[in-house]
Amino acid sequence: MLILMDPSKFKASRDEIVEKIRKGFKIISMNMCDYETKEVFWSSDNCSNYHDSEEEIKAEMSKKLLSSKVVSREIKFYSEEKIQKLRLVQYVYFNDQIAETFQFKFGFVIPQSTNTWQQILDAAEEMIPADLLSGNLVVLTQFFDDETFICSSKFRIYYV
């Protein structure tokens, strides 16, 4: 006798898939450097609290970053699950007002893979001085699978 099973019982719901993606997404390391000279202005290999945290993270960056024409941010991450359309949105707040918004697309992420993602940022023609920015600049970065929120991090930047 052949017994037919309902296939919907074997398929995970969208909420279950999203929760697996969230739990399996880990930022391993990050850095900011001059794109041309490769001089590193900030780096961190201790990124366990850099995603899905409500707390602001204090980041001390070299003032030299503000004189670079092109800055590179590199994020090394691991994903346990497949992500169809990884992207990030970054909001830069100065004195609690949105000053800039950036969007970057990575695309498909292979399950159980470690990836390095580099974003390139062109500097503004005139930069606000480091002493005015320091402690008043907050960077909120949100990761998405297409339109589905995965996680976020919030950094308060101090220039040293």
Secondary structure, DSSP 4 states (H G I P E B T S, - for coil): ------GGGTSPPHHHHHHHHHHHEEEEEEEEEETTT--EEEEES--TTSSS-SSEEEEEE-GGGGG-SEEEEEEEEEESS-EEEEEEEEEEEETTEEEEEEEEEEEEE-TTEEEEEEEEEEPPSSPPPHHHHTTTEEEEEEEEETTEEEEEEEEEEEE-
